[in-house]
């Protein structure tokens, strides 16, 4: 017996269809596995590449050793730089074991007549028409040369020159501001003779007048006489006032010209030695 309303036919029971969800854990594990495989492939490939490069280098080293024919080389040696060519054809510099001779000494050439062969005259000793020493200018007056040495002197100087074999005396006179100076150069065969002549005399060279220069140091005024030597040359000066005034101690107006002329003469004698030494040093061997 049934109660209630109409009865409806009953349908078989069915479960509702749900959409399928991805397995995220499985997917993550698969992705990690693929990453590990890629990493190991890269590492393995790099190792293979390194091994291949090492094999190529070793092969090149072995090949170089075989080419050089050096049994001491092995695959582990590094290649060496090629030897530079030996230029045996180029001449090597040579040095003499013999020391070169020293340069000639200029004084040797003016100390002995055998080596002192350059021309000698009043023009070579006293060139030009004037002489400049610092800010002082001297006019050149007369010159003279004589082989009779005593005639160019006063007092005992002549006898001393003769006793020491004087060859000649060359004189020149210079003037400046009323003062005249005669410088006389006596020439001897050797240095020892020139030194002796200066040491043993009173140095009275005769003043030389003429060519516009009036006589001086005659008739009583006091003059200044100085002498010295260098090499085989003895040089003397006679200094005096042209107005006849005597030279006194501290007379700088007269002392300065005498000192200038003595200094100039010394320089000329030194230059003569230097000139001859230089010519000897540059002369070809055997001359």
SULHUCOR-V13248 format. One record per pair of residues at least 4 apart in sequence whose ideal C-beta (glycine too) atoms are under 7 Angstrom apart, sorted by the first residue. I is the first residue (numbers start at 1). GAP is how many residues later the second one is. If there is no record, write none. Layout:
{{I,GAP} {I,GAP}}
This chain:
{{2,5} {22,5} {23,4} {24,4} {25,4} {26,4} {27,4} {28,4} {29,4} {30,4} {31,4} {32,4} {33,4} {34,4} {35,4} {36,4} {37,4} {38,4} {39,4} {40,4} {41,4} {42,4} {43,4} {44,4} {45,4} {46,4} {47,4} {48,4} {49,4} {50,4} {51,4} {52,4} {53,4} {54,4} {55,4} {56,4} {57,4} {58,4} {58,17} {59,4} {60,4} {61,4} {61,14} {61,16} {61,18} {62,4} {62,13} {63,4} {64,4} {64,15} {65,5} {65,8} {65,9} {68,5} {73,4} {103,178} {104,4} {104,173} {104,176} {104,177} {105,172} {106,167} {106,168} {106,171} {107,4} {107,124} {107,166} {108,7} {109,6} {109,7} {109,164} {109,167} {109,168} {110,6} {110,121} {110,122} {110,123} {110,159} {110,162} {110,163} {111,79} {111,80} {111,120} {111,121} {112,4} {112,78} {112,120} {113,76} {113,119} {116,116} {118,154} {118,157} {118,158} {119,5} {120,4} {121,24} {122,4} {122,21} {122,23} {122,48} {122,50} {123,4} {125,45} {125,60} {125,143} {126,14} {126,17} {126,46} {128,12} {129,11} {130,7} {130,8} {130,9} {130,10} {131,7} {131,9} {131,43} {131,133} {132,5} {133,127} {133,131} {136,40} {136,124} {137,39} {138,36} {138,37} {138,38} {138,119} {139,35} {139,36} {139,37} {140,32} {140,34} {141,32} {141,33} {141,34} {141,70} {141,71} {141,72} {142,31} {142,66} {142,67} {142,68} {142,69} {142,71} {143,28} {143,29} {144,27} {144,64} {145,23} {145,25} {146,5} {146,6} {146,22} {146,23} {147,20} {147,21} {149,9} {149,12} {149,13} {149,17} {149,19} {149,20} {149,37} {150,8} {150,9} {150,11} {150,12} {152,17} {152,19} {152,32} {152,53} {152,54} {153,4} {153,5} {153,8} {153,51} {153,52} {153,53} {154,50} {154,52} {155,47} {155,49} {156,4} {156,45} {156,46} {157,4} {157,44} {157,45} {157,46} {157,47} {157,48} {158,4} {159,4} {160,4} {160,37} {160,40} {160,41} {161,5} {161,25} {161,36} {162,4} {164,24} {164,29} {164,32} {164,33} {165,23} {165,24} {165,28} {166,20} {166,21} {166,22} {167,20} {167,21} {167,22} {168,19} {169,15} {169,16} {169,17} {170,15} {171,11} {171,12} {171,13} {171,34} {171,37} {172,11} {173,7} {173,8} {173,9} {173,35} {173,40} {174,7} {174,87} {175,4} {175,5} {175,38} {176,81} {178,63} {178,64} {178,65} {179,60} {179,62} {179,63} {179,74} {179,75} {179,78} {180,33} {180,36} {180,60} {180,62} {181,56} {181,58} {181,76} {181,77} {181,80} {182,23} {182,25} {182,26} {182,55} {182,56} {183,52} {183,54} {183,78} {183,82} {184,21} {184,51} {184,52} {185,48} {185,50} {185,80} {186,11} {186,48} {187,45} {187,46} {188,5} {188,6} {188,9} {188,44} {188,46} {189,4} {189,43} {190,42} {191,4} {191,40} {191,41} {192,4} {193,4} {194,4} {194,35} {194,37} {194,38} {194,39} {194,40} {195,4} {195,34} {196,4} {197,4} {197,37} {198,29} {198,30} {198,31} {198,36} {203,22} {203,23} {203,24} {203,33} {204,21} {205,31} {205,33} {207,9} {207,10} {207,31} {207,33} {209,4} {209,5} {209,6} {209,7} {214,28} {216,24} {216,25} {216,26} {217,4} {217,6} {217,21} {217,23} {221,19} {221,20} {221,23} {221,24} {221,25} {222,24} {222,25} {223,15} {223,16} {223,17} {223,24} {224,15} {224,23} {224,30} {224,31} {224,34} {225,11} {225,13} {226,10} {226,11} {226,32} {226,36} {227,7} {227,8} {227,9} {228,7} {228,34} {229,4} {229,5} {230,36} {230,39} {230,40} {231,38} {231,42} {233,36} {235,27} {235,30} {237,21} {237,24} {237,25} {239,8} {239,15} {239,18} {239,19} {240,7} {241,4} {241,6} {241,13} {247,4} {247,7} {251,4} {252,4} {254,4} {255,4} {256,4} {257,4} {258,4} {259,4} {260,4} {261,4} {262,4} {263,4} {264,4} {265,4} {266,4} {267,4} {268,4} {270,4} {271,4} {272,4} {273,4} {274,4} {275,4} {276,4} {277,4} {278,4} {279,4} {283,4}}
